[in-house]
Amino acid sequence: MGIRIGVIALQGNIEEHVQAAERVLAERDGGEVIPIKHGGIVPSCDALIIPGGESTTIGWLMEREGIASEIKAVAEVKDIPILGTCAGLILLAKHGQIERTKQPLLGLMDVHMKRNAFGRQRESFEALLDVPVLNGDKFPAVFIRAPAITSAEKNVQVLASLDGYIVAARQKNLLALAFHPELTKDMRFHHYFVDMIRYDSDFHPA
């Protein structure tokens, strides 16, 4: 049996991430992508994706369905790779602007995040990012009402920055992106994520 990637499927850019992950797995050794809408599935996954969307809604739904506690457990005990994009970055952060919404955070990554760092929906844009770990050309990043990381602890690897903000970062098994890699044809970040499963987590498929 190959890799099993779970995509949190409560709200947001779910199908785009499912398709991107399926495409990358098909180009490699194969595997399965599982949409997750309720508790009990997370522990069976080898990696997780938390998509972009409305972070407050996703956060509360994860709490209600018992998914949040499962994610914390597998992240801390099993060290499985977790990719958080846009809203997913917000949810992975330990610190950030949640005073107004009181939304729950997973609190796994040693970073401070800022919601809507580049403006509201009408300020959405695309940018070419220099991401050395991807090699080759700059990455075409799509920012939609994007958050950003304002500061990070020393154990966090900064992968890309833009306008004074950190927009891509990694901490051990956690990968946080302020943009939407699933909305481009460039699959390098999803390949990088699968490599985290294969080579950084001692993954041994049954």
Stockholm file with secondary structure:
# STOCKHOLM 1.0

chainA/1-206         MGIRIGVIALQGNIEEHVQAAERVLAERDGGEVIPIKHGGIVPSCDALIIPGGESTTIGWLMEREGIASEIKAVAEVKDIPILGTCAGLILLAKHGQIERTKQPLLGLMDVHMKRNAFGRQRESFEALLDVPVLNGDKFPAVFIRAPAITSAEKNVQVLASLDGYIVAARQKNLLALAFHPELTKDMRFHHYFVDMIRYDSDFHPA
#=GR chainA/1-206 SS CCEEEEEECSSSSHHHHHHHHHHHHHHTTCEEEEEECSTTSGGGCSEEEECSSCHHHHHHHHHHTTHHHHHHHIIIIICCCEEEETHHHHHHEEEECCTTTCCCCCCCEEEEEETTTTCSGGGCEEEEECCGGGCSSCEEEEESSCCEEEEECTTSEEEEEETTEEEEEEETTEEEESSCGGGSSCCHHHHHHHHHHHHHSCCCCC
#=GC SS_cons         CCEEEEEECSSSSHHHHHHHHHHHHHHTTCEEEEEECSTTSGGGCSEEEECSSCHHHHHHHHHHTTHHHHHHHIIIIICCCEEEETHHHHHHEEEECCTTTCCCCCCCEEEEEETTTTCSGGGCEEEEECCGGGCSSCEEEEESSCCEEEEECTTSEEEEEETTEEEEEEETTEEEESSCGGGSSCCHHHHHHHHHHHHHSCCCCC
//
